């Protein structure tokens, strides 16, 4: 399948790092089909590409000495390197003996790859996580197109103030482009393959269904040996149905017929294979954040739709998840040093997302409505009294085109304007 190229925000960070001392070995991790191979081959065209997925070649690469690696493959991309962890030791040996060789290590299993990397390559490498595309990336059509920072990213980087926001998304000169990207994202998610404009909608859905099947049949083998996949598939469906909800392992265990420990282990598999994120509950007491009930969010709405075998309709929780996932990816893309939480208080106040920066918080409430009013932002009021750092600003994200300032700390804004 020909995949239309979309530029990646991480590209500039990777190129810059590749010239540094810790850039002699660069590690890309991320879910399968997020574009790790495409990006690495584009950025490093003079590197030899080696597929460790091939069992015959894998054995031959394993037999090479450090000296042979230095002579034959002084610059190489090792794809699916977690399939043969011993090769990481070989790369370490080359690194320690010669200053010239440079390597790119790719892997779709965060746990298996990073466990070995942290053990053998600590201090010797730079690690980058590659996620599905963001809205600004979906707006590009080639490697040469600039990936512009969204309003959200500009706020995080202190390059935009709230009083600079347009009075309506309709005034944004790139509104049509951003809306098209947002509509695609809500329908099909943001994996690079389904962003190809030459694909029909049915072809996109077929790709997503095949991805889900491949994930179950192949990717999980990197993580665990299942005697049967049925309990895991039940949990996959349960989590897709309940994305954007609180996660209670004991309650889920009763639903799918396994132990709570098994549920926790399976949820961990989803996290380390880049399918979901767990959003911890905010608490003034940092120790309690680890024990309070988290929320789960799928990282790609296209995968949710494929798992549930539905199309063209999303509910409020799915909308919340796809917005949280987009913000999560955008923060990762700009290497922002932030923490993310959801917030629930004893008196019923619920905030979908709390973004913690060193100097304060942004609070985010998410509504799928086409029109919002002050009442929809009621949970955002009084937050300053709860938080242990200054509340920088609160945002109500929705499908309402008008930008409304409910007070000097609360703004309602169209979600595609905010994230596009």
Secondary structure, DSSP 4 states (H G I P E B T S, - for coil): --------TTHHHHHHHHTSGGGSEEEEE-STTSSHHHHHHHHTTTSEEEETTSHHHHHHHHH--HHHHHHH-SEEEEETGGGGTHHHHHHHHHHHH-SS-EEEEEES-HHHHHHHHHHH-TTT-EEEE--SPPHHHHT--STTS--PPPHHHHHHTT---GGGS-SBGGG-TTHHHHHHHHHHHHHH---GGGG-TTS-HHHHHHHHHHHHHHHHHTGGGGT---S-SHHHHHHHHHHHHTTTSB--HHHHHHHHTS-HHHHHHHHHHHHHTTSEEEEEEP-SSTTGGGTSPPEEEES-HHHHHHHHT--S---HHHHHHHHHHHHHHHHHHTT---EEEEEE-TTS-EEEEEEEETTEEEEEEE---SS--GGGGGGGTTGGGT-SS-EEEEEEEES--B-EEEETTEEEEEHHHHH-
